[in-house]
C-alpha cells in the first residue's frame, strides 16, 4: 500500500517523532517527508487486509498527532527502482 499521512500539527518535535516511528516499523518499507496535500508518503507491506487493518490501528489510530491518512492499494508494480540518471562530469 501507499499511504498518504497528514499530521495534526506541523511542529518539528512531532515531525521528528513520526520519522522515528517510521524508521522503527518493519511494516513501513519506505517513508518520505513530502510537500503538498500530505506530510508523509509511506510504502507499507501487509500479508492480508486484516494485517493492514491491525497496522493502521497501531500506527495511525493510536497516534494523536495523526490528523488522517489515505490508503492506495497497489494493483500492479509497473516499474520499480531508485536509480537516478545523472551524467558524470564532462571532460574538457
Residue, then its C-alpha position, 0 to 999 in steps of 0.5 A: x500500500x501507499x499511504x498518504x499521512x497528514x499530521x495534526x500539527x506541523x511542529x518539528x518535535x512531532x515531525x521528528x517523532x513520526x520519522x522515528x516511528x517510521x524508521x522503527x516499523x518493519x511494516x513501513x518499507x519506505x517513508x518520505x517527508x513530502x510537500x503538498x496535500x500530505x506530510x508523509x508518503x509511506x510504502x507499507x507491506x501487509x500479508x492480508x487486509x486484516x494485517x493492514x487493518x491491525x497496522x493502521x490501528x497501531x500506527x495511525x489510530x493510536x497516534x494523536x498527532x495523526x490528523x488522517x491518512x489515505x490508503x492506495x492499494x497497489x494493483x500492479x508494480x509497473x516499474x520499480x527502482x531508485x536509480x537516478x540518471x545523472x551524467x558524470x562530469x564532462x571532460x574538457 
